[in-house]
């Protein structure tokens, strides 16, 4: 028997979908998801989206090329999630530039929007300065952005 593999999200056209379950550790004393936990859910979804696009963040980091860093995030909390809820994080790349990308994310439960976020992630060199992201990464983002327009 082979070892179980971690969950992977998937693309539906230009949208990446990543399912998460709310565990007790994600909630405060009242059973409501603590606001900072949404950052964890969205980070996992963004990382998975990049992997599904063929973007090897670990390889770039290990090679000393750099890594993504969130430089801006705007969040709107609409409704709370609760212990044991099944959530869906939808991520959509909305723009790509030489050294950064913009991603819009939505956390929903049964089709109802709970939280939205607009995220800018910059590719930074090991010394923390902005750097051009690999051309194939820019092309991968452009391919899903073009899918939105088509």
C-alpha positions as CSV (number, residue, x, y, z in Angstrom):
1,X,0.0,0.0,0.0
2,X,1.4,3.4,-0.9
3,X,1.4,6.3,1.5
4,X,-1.6,8.7,1.2
5,X,-0.8,11.9,-0.7
6,X,-1.7,15.4,0.5
7,X,-4.8,17.1,-0.8
8,X,-4.3,19.1,-4.0
9,X,-6.6,21.8,-5.3
10,X,-7.6,22.2,-8.9
11,X,-8.2,24.7,-11.6
12,X,-11.7,25.2,-13.1
13,X,-10.8,27.5,-16.1
14,X,-9.0,30.5,-14.5
15,X,-10.1,29.8,-11.0
16,X,-8.2,27.6,-8.5
17,X,-10.3,25.9,-5.9
18,X,-8.9,24.6,-2.6
19,X,-11.1,22.9,0.0
20,X,-10.4,23.3,3.7
21,X,-12.1,22.0,6.8
22,X,-12.3,24.1,10.0
23,X,-10.7,22.3,12.9
24,X,-11.1,23.1,16.6
25,X,-7.6,24.7,16.6
26,X,-8.8,27.3,14.0
27,X,-11.5,28.7,16.3
28,X,-11.7,30.9,19.3
29,X,-13.4,30.1,22.5
30,X,-16.9,30.6,20.9
31,X,-16.3,28.2,18.0
32,X,-15.9,31.0,15.5
33,X,-12.9,31.0,13.2
34,X,-10.2,33.3,14.5
35,X,-9.7,36.1,12.0
36,X,-5.9,35.3,11.4
37,X,-6.7,31.7,10.5
38,X,-8.2,32.9,7.2
39,X,-4.6,34.0,6.3
40,X,-3.5,30.4,6.8
41,X,-6.3,29.1,4.6
42,X,-5.6,31.6,1.8
43,X,-1.8,31.0,2.0
44,X,-2.2,27.3,1.5
45,X,-4.6,27.9,-1.4
46,X,-2.1,30.3,-3.0
47,X,0.8,28.0,-2.6
48,X,-1.2,25.1,-4.1
49,X,-2.3,27.3,-7.0
50,X,1.3,28.1,-7.8
51,X,2.2,24.4,-7.6
52,X,-0.7,23.5,-10.0
53,X,0.7,26.2,-12.4
54,X,4.1,24.5,-12.4
55,X,5.7,27.2,-10.3
56,X,8.4,25.6,-8.2
57,X,8.8,28.0,-5.2
58,X,11.0,25.5,-3.3
59,X,13.3,25.0,-6.2
60,X,13.7,28.8,-6.7
61,X,14.4,29.3,-3.0
62,X,16.8,26.4,-2.8
63,X,18.7,27.6,-5.9
64,X,19.1,31.0,-4.2
65,X,16.9,32.8,-6.8
66,X,14.3,34.2,-4.4
67,X,10.8,33.7,-3.1
68,X,7.4,35.4,-3.1
69,X,6.6,37.7,-0.3
70,X,3.1,39.3,0.3
71,X,3.6,43.0,0.0
72,X,-0.1,44.1,0.3
73,X,-3.3,42.5,1.3
74,X,-6.8,43.9,1.7
75,X,-9.4,41.7,3.4
76,X,-13.1,42.1,4.0
77,X,-14.8,39.9,6.5
78,X,-18.5,39.4,5.7
79,X,-19.7,36.4,7.8
80,X,-18.0,34.0,10.2
81,X,-17.1,30.4,9.7
82,X,-17.4,27.9,12.5
83,X,-15.9,24.7,13.8
84,X,-16.3,21.8,11.3
85,X,-17.4,23.9,8.4
86,X,-16.3,22.8,4.9
87,X,-14.8,25.9,3.2
88,X,-13.7,26.6,-0.3
89,X,-10.9,29.0,-1.1
90,X,-11.1,30.3,-4.7
91,X,-8.0,32.1,-6.0
92,X,-7.9,34.0,-9.3
93,X,-4.8,35.7,-10.7
94,X,-5.8,39.1,-11.8
95,X,-2.5,40.7,-12.9
96,X,1.1,39.8,-13.4
97,X,4.1,42.1,-13.7
98,X,7.9,41.4,-14.0
99,X,8.4,41.2,-10.3
100,X,4.9,40.7,-8.8
101,X,1.4,39.3,-9.2
102,X,-2.1,40.1,-7.9
103,X,-4.4,37.4,-6.7
104,X,-8.1,37.8,-5.6
105,X,-9.2,35.2,-3.1
106,X,-12.6,34.3,-1.7
107,X,-13.4,32.0,1.2
108,X,-16.9,30.6,0.9
109,X,-19.2,28.1,2.6
110,X,-21.9,26.4,0.4
111,X,-21.6,29.2,-2.2
112,X,-21.9,32.0,0.4
113,X,-18.9,34.4,0.5
114,X,-17.4,34.8,4.0
115,X,-14.1,36.6,3.4
116,X,-12.5,38.3,0.3
117,X,-8.9,39.3,-0.1
118,X,-6.9,41.2,-2.7
119,X,-3.3,40.1,-2.4
120,X,-0.1,41.4,-4.1
121,X,2.9,39.1,-3.9
122,X,6.3,40.3,-5.0
123,X,9.2,38.1,-6.0
124,X,12.2,39.0,-3.9
125,X,15.9,38.1,-4.0
126,X,17.5,36.4,-1.0
127,X,18.6,39.9,0.2
128,X,14.9,41.0,0.2
129,X,15.0,43.3,-2.8
130,X,12.4,43.0,-5.6
131,X,13.6,40.8,-8.5
132,X,12.2,39.7,-11.8
133,X,10.3,36.5,-11.4
134,X,11.2,33.7,-13.9
135,X,9.8,34.2,-17.4
136,X,8.0,30.8,-17.3
137,X,6.2,31.9,-14.1
138,X,5.0,35.1,-15.8
139,X,3.8,33.0,-18.7
140,X,2.0,30.6,-16.4
141,X,0.1,33.5,-14.8
142,X,-0.7,35.1,-18.1
143,X,-2.1,31.8,-19.4
144,X,-4.8,31.7,-16.6
145,X,-5.4,35.4,-16.8
146,X,-6.1,35.1,-20.5
147,X,-8.5,32.2,-19.8
148,X,-10.6,34.8,-17.8
149,X,-10.8,37.1,-20.8
150,X,-11.5,34.3,-23.4
